[in-house]
Amino acid sequence: MQNKGVLYICPTPIGNLEDITLRALRILKEVDFIACEDTRVTIKLLNHYNIATKLISYHKFSEKQKGEYIINLIKEGKNIALVSDAGTPLLSDPGFELVKLAYTNQIKVEPLPGPSALMTAISASYLEKPYFAFLGFLPRSKKEKESLLTKYQEINIVVYEAPSRLVKTLEELLDIFGNKTVTVARELTKIHEEIKRDTLENHIKYYTNKPPKGEITMIIEGEEKEKGFIEEAELFDKIKILIKEGYSSKDISKIISIFTPYSKSYIYDLVIKSLSG
């Protein structure tokens, strides 16, 4: 019976081509095939290191179709390395379905340590508390963003964002959290690398005047509930008092959000509930 091959999870540089391990280079040379997100991107890395391994295109639009094909190759004894365009595969990149298939078929999955925009940004952010939640790319809808982000508001949150959406996302974060401190890490390991830790309001001013380019990792610093935490029942009591005083729903949301860790939109929803009740 023919022995099965191995599926290697192989990190690649996030910008600087020197940021790759000796082990990763050896694996990329020795495997039978490299499954990659974009052959045009991966070939640049291979050419730089004189690696001639054959490529298989594997991206989010071909995961199911190519997944079975790759698994069959491994069953035949072929060794395959999975890479993304940059960084560690499966962190907001294709690969989940392939790894799932590998485990389902009792195929050995061997992960390699290496570059990651997530950990690179974290290491430069001097967070007071080390724990965090990585959420990848946020939903486009503001309502979905808020629903997801407020679940983790007590701890640091790490997200990826496209440069074209950065300012809009910062504005939505300001509306959701207030003027929190955020680290924006851009073009990590590249010539124009920029790491800025500042308030949301200052970031909005800066990037409105200087539109960003390149990949972006953001770290939204957490805030514990003890700082002004109020139970929902007490919030309703305060809302009712302000309603009697004649304040508008918008003003109530703004006032209470200033003195509590809750967002304006969350308070606004409570105001509407209070008015309809």
C-alpha positions, 0 to 999 in steps of 0.5 A, a space after each residue: 500500500 502506497 504511503 500518503 504524503 504530507 500537507 505542509 502549512 507554509 508561511 511566506 513573507 508579508 513584504 520583505 522577501 528575507 523574512 522566510 525561514 530556512 525550513 520553509 525554503 527547504 520544504 518549498 524546494 522538496 515538495 512535489 507541488 505548492 498550492 498557492 493563492 495566486 501563482 503570479 505572487 508566489 512565482 516571484 518568491 520562488 524565482 528569488 530563491 531559485 525554486 522550481 517546484 510546480 504550482 497549483 492554483 488554490 484560492 477561495 473560488 476554487 477551494 472545493 474543486 481543487 481541494 479534492 484534486 490536491 487531497 488525491 495527489 497526497 493520497 498518491 504519496 505526493 507532498 504538498 505545501 500550502 501557501 498564501 500570497 503573504 503570511 501564514 495560511 488560513 489567517 483570513 486566507 484560503 486553506 480551511 477546506 483543504 485542511 479539513 479534507 486532510 484531517 477527514 482523510 487521515 492525512 498528516 498536516 504539518 504546520 511551519 512557524 513563520 511570518 504573520 501580519 497579526 503577530 508582527 503588529 502585536 509585537 510593536 503595539 506595547 499593549 498593557 495586557 497581552 490577550 486579544 481576539 483576532 477577527 480577520 476582516 470585519 463585516 461590511 455592514 456597520 450593524 454587523 460590525 458593532 454586533 461582533 466588536 462589542 462582544 470583545 470590547 473588554 479585550 484587545 481586538 485585532 482586525 485586517 482592513 483594506 486601505 480604501 475602507 480604513 477611514 470609514 471603518 475608523 469613523 464607525 469604530 468611533 461611533 461604536 466605541 467612542 475615542 478609543 486608542 488604536 494602533 494602525 500598522 501599515 505596509 509591515 516589513 516593507 519600505 514604507 512601513 508605518 505604525 501609528 498608535 493614536 486615538 480614533 479621532 486623530 487617526 481619522 484626521 491623519 488618514 483623511 488628509 493622507 489616504 493610506 496604501 497597502 495592507 493594514 492591521 489594526 489593534 483596538 485596545 480593550 477596556 474593562 467593564 469595571 470602568 463605568 460599567 452599569 447594568 442594563 436595568 440601571 441604564 433604562 432608569 437613566 434613560 427614563 429620567 433623561 426622557 422626562 427632562 425632554 432630551 432627544 433620543 440622539 442626545 440621550 445616546 450621546 450623553 450616556 455613551 460618554 460616561 459608560 463603555 456602551 456605544 451610542 447606537 447600543 444606547 439608542 436601541 435601549 432608548 427606542 425600547 424604552 419609548 415603545 414600552 
